[in-house]
Amino acid sequence: MAKIKLSISVDDEHLGQFSKIMKEVEKAGMKIDQKHKDLGVATGSIEEDKVDAVRDVEGVKHVEPEREVHIPPPESDVQ
């Protein structure tokens, strides 16, 4: 299965348990690259088939796959 990059956010009522939630997210299979405790956000990567396990962690509010945006060069006709 392919790995994808994710951003996750913790709900406001669980912000005090951010470190514990990050441990549970790692147990679910996510490799965390960055943690932003003050914002309640973390980014990392995970096997695509394990994303639902991260969603099921208590305190995780949102799970968002990273998206790529391609902008045409300035000289293209699509401006």
ABEGO torsion letter per residue (X at the ends): XBBBBBBBBBBAAAAAAAAAAAAAAAAAGBBBABBBAAAGBBBEBBBAAAAAAAAABBGBABBBBBBBBBBBBAABAAX
